[in-house]
Amino acid sequence: MKKFYSFLASALIAAGASAALPAKVGEAYKGGNVTNGDITSVKPVNAKATKAEGKLNIKKHAGANPLVFKEAKGNSRVNKVLPDGGYNWETLGEADYTDAITVAPLADYGVPAQTFKVEIQESQSQPGIYRLVNIHDNNPNVGDMGLSLADPEVDSYMIFNTLDGDPIIQEAVYNLLDPLEYEHEYVVSQINYGTFENDVVVIPAGAIAVGLGIEPWDVLDFDDDFNPVIPSGYSEKVFTTSEDLVIVLPGATYNPGGDDADYSFLLVQTSLCANDENNARFGFAGGDDIVSYKYGSVYGMYAISDKNLDFIAENGNDGLESGYYYTLNLDKQGWYTLFVVGFNEAGERVAGDGVYFYSYAHDPEEWTSLGNVLFTDDTFGPVYGLDDEIAAVKVEMLESKSNPGLYRLVNPYADHKFIEDYPGDIVYHNHNHYLDIDASDAENVMIFEMPIGIDVQGESITLFSDKSGSFVNNKITFPTRGLGIGVYGGEDDGFFYANQLGRFAVELPCTLKVKAFDNDGNPVEGAYVNALREEAVTDANGEASISLFGVLGTKVAVSVYKDYLFWEGEADFTESAEAWAIAELAAPDCTLKVKAFDKNGDPVAGAMVYANGVDGETNENGEATLTLPGVIGKQVAVSVYKDYLFWEGKADFTESMEAFLLAELAGPDCSLIIKALDKDGNPVADAHVLAAGVEGVTDEFGSASLTLPDVIGTKVAVSVYKDYLFWEGEADFTESMDAFLLAELVAPDCTLKVTVIDGDSEPVEGATVEANGKDAVTDANGNAAIEVGDVIGKTIKVNVSKDGYDAAEAEADFTESMENHIVVVLKAKTVGISLAVIDADKSIKVYDLNGRRVEHPSVGNIYIVNGKKVRLTE
């Protein structure tokens, strides 16, 4: 995959890729910027460097260290040069120029680079940016015997930028044709770092690519060590310089062989911004041949130029030692530039550098907290190839008391997602950081450049606006690529587009204010307020406040509750960012659902349901729903009835506003009270009472009480007995659930059953049976039944008689039963008749007992004569 060096930014700029942004970077950079020139007329800051604890433990810088820069970052870079040519050039004189570009395509032919004089200019609007003009006027390799100009009427020039310490060719119009075919114009692109020390630019061999009619960046590849590789098909089209390109500014000297003096120097800072006490920390290490140092600081961002370093060398403060950390107290908000220079034994300045610090100088008394806002970031991530969408987070926002509309976010990046996702690579400095947003003009919102507290692989990040943002509907936004970030402290310091995905936003909340009171008008303390999953609790005045995001122009549902008191309503944000909800808390209505059925499980329609003064009626499914006010937190008695079917229970609303009951309807229990007496009116104790399958026993007063289920609407047979005393009757529950009975216990009539037979065991019809003064006559079967009265427990006499029979007497035993069945035998009476009578009267016929005719009867036997039994005598 093609690797992009940091110099891709320059190539893009040269191609016009960032034509619109540069002019606005300076405009947004209100806190002082590196476009400031020399410091000779600037009053130094009276900030004394104080030695801090701990020694500096770093390696001294020995030279340029070319690093590969990420493709995404290169594509984001912001050119700080004005695109309209407004550099305000001033000629410095002639520079000594060693031209490695012209001979790059001729290296294989042994053509060496030439050194010659070229006019050089410096921008007065941005010191540190230089331009070589009319490059080929003195170039010995161009002319009648050398290379040809592409257009004799056009000047050649090269603009290079040394503001970041490493010279970058921003634009080069070399105006040469290729040396072999004279058809293709030189296209120059820088692909690696150079150095700028002591007014000498050195871009080493191989650090510049030359294309013949082609942009080198379009075809170059890079190996694993990030060395450029020219594809085989382009070996005659793309070349790299084989010698150093050197530009020696007027007045400077260049001696690459030099002496061996160690003038190496490295200036470091622990953070781009001052801490909470407004102290900035820096340290430095110088080479062994640097014997003394001076320093100075100024308010604003100024170029780290030789001119400014020379000024510090003449006017700076003494007292620094190599290898230590120092602190500066910066008590005014804004950017500061710190310079440190070193001297050799001869008192010559042989080293120097500068760093930028920012001080928030935060004074809490000057700001008013607005609470939390919703902050969505889209700044440094995409610059480093991290396109993850960052979820909005809540951060505190302050507003300036003296400048309304000037807002300050407090530590907006402290909990950034990338810090957790990339530990060690992305870190946050643990003191407070702020981001100021000037929204006093809602159509022209600005962010002035400030550090955000984030370091990415050692590079400190700042943020600023390049294009005006807007403050609409409580939300601050900026156009896509309308923000920029500054990168400080790395090998590729500079400015890069931010808000590349257009997500950056700061949303101020709408404020919901609630006043909660009860139905007596008293404030309710400790009530919970809910709106859009945000919650608050009312104070002693019944008041609470909630911040809500994304609700402007809408209405929001609000609920307020405490214990069983409740209120629901809406907060109206359609016309304002603040809304009041006046909440009168009351117990909510509860819902009771009842399902009524009988003992067979069938639904009971038309049953009445009653609960807490509210009634209803079940439908065809046996269901009814009641709305019950004022019962939350209670258990409520419920009754369901139809005709004589009834059910009672409780609905529980202690934990819910809804209750469901299954009501099995049954007849209610009825009450039967018995008073048992004997025939003399005395109470009968211990008498047994039986009714509807329920039994009881009378007490000493002859009383008993029975509870009878499922008898409502009916008449119930009741019996009371003790020993042989007995009573039967009915309890009437057709109109009442209570019945009272007086039971006079008497002995029951006993029944005597008699069967009368003769001596031959034949039934005797028409026999009279008498017992206990009662009588009856036997039927054809010889049976008779007599109700003999109260003879229970006795044995009675029974008399049986019939004409023609001898009367008989028997006993009936009623000692163990109220019924007795006895058999009584009647003997027929016999009549005598003499044989002489029979003989004398021939009409008399004699039969034996079996009905056969007897012709010659014998004396002493019994025969039937004229239907009667007779004994035959002499």
Secondary structure, DSSP 8 states (H G I E B T S, - for coil): ----BTTHHHHHHHTTTTSSSHHHHHHH-TT--TTB---TTS-B-----EEEEEE-------S----B--HHHHHHEE--S-TTSTT-EEEEEEEEEEE-STTGGGGGGT---EEEEEEEEEESSSTTEEEEESGGGG-TTBSTTSB-BS-TTS--EEEEE-TTSS-EEEEEE--BB-TTTS-SBEEEEE-S--EEETTEEEE-TTSEEEEESS-GGGT-EE-TT--EE--GGGTTTEEE-SS-EEEE-TT----SS-------EEEEES-SB--TTSEEEEEEEE-TT--EEEEEEEES-B---HHHHHHHHHH-B----TTEEEEEE--SSEEEEEEEEEE-TTS-EEEEEEEEEEE----GGGEEEEEEEEEE--SHHHHTT-------EEEEEEEESSSTTEEEEESTTTT-HHHHHSTTTEEE-SS--EEEEE-SSTTSBEE--EEEEEEETTEEEEEEESS-BEEETTEEE--TT-EEEEEESSTT-EEEEE-TTS--EEE--EEEEEEEE-TTS-B-TT-EEEETTEEEE--TTSEEEEEESS-TTSEEEEEEEETTEEEEEEEE-SS-SEEEEEEE-B---EEEEEEEE-TTS-B-TT-EEEETTEEEE--TTSEEEEEETT-TTSEEEEEEEETTEEEEEEEE-SS-SEEEEEEE-B---EEEEEEEE-TTS-B-TT-EEEETTEEEE--TTSEEEEEETT-TTSEEEEEEEETTEEEEEEEE-SS-SEEEEEEE-B---EEEEEEEEETTS-B-TT-EEEETTEEEE--TTSEEEEEEES-TT-EEEEEEE-TTEE-EEEEEE-SS-SEEEEEEEEEE--EEEEHHHHHH-TT--EE-TTS-B-SS--TT-EEEETTEEEEEE-
